[in-house]
Amino acid sequence: MSDKEKKITIETGDSGKGTTELPASANTEELEERALSVFSSDRNEDITALVLCLLTAFLVLLFTKWLV
C-alpha cells in the first residue's frame, strides 16, 4: 500500500461510539483548528443566549414592579 492509500482511523463521537478514516497525508492541525473553532462559536452563542435571557428577565421584573 502506498503512502497515499494509507488511512488513519480515529475515534469520534461520545465515548468513541464512532470512527472516522482519514488519509495518512491529512493535515491534522487544520482539522483540529476547525474543530476548536466550532466549539468556540458554540460557546459564543451560549453566552449570547444567556445574556439575552438575563436581560429579558430583568426587563420583565422591572416592568411588573412598575405595574403593581
Steps between C-alpha positions, in 0.01 A plus 500: 500500500646839407509802732205658318282197564583461870221599733491604864197400707398733783219462750226760487176563677406446862726248672644382170170373359609585146810499286629711215762402245738769379776477242843476662595819317213701656587828666397415856591846632247658263235248606566576869473875438168451321364288785608753762343786304168314508520467879595867529200615295267280706636659817442849358143410409441364851630818662286715268189296584576528873538878480174535306315282753633700793413828330148379423449379858623835634264695274204280594572544871549874454172556317296271726629694801390825336158363409417380854 
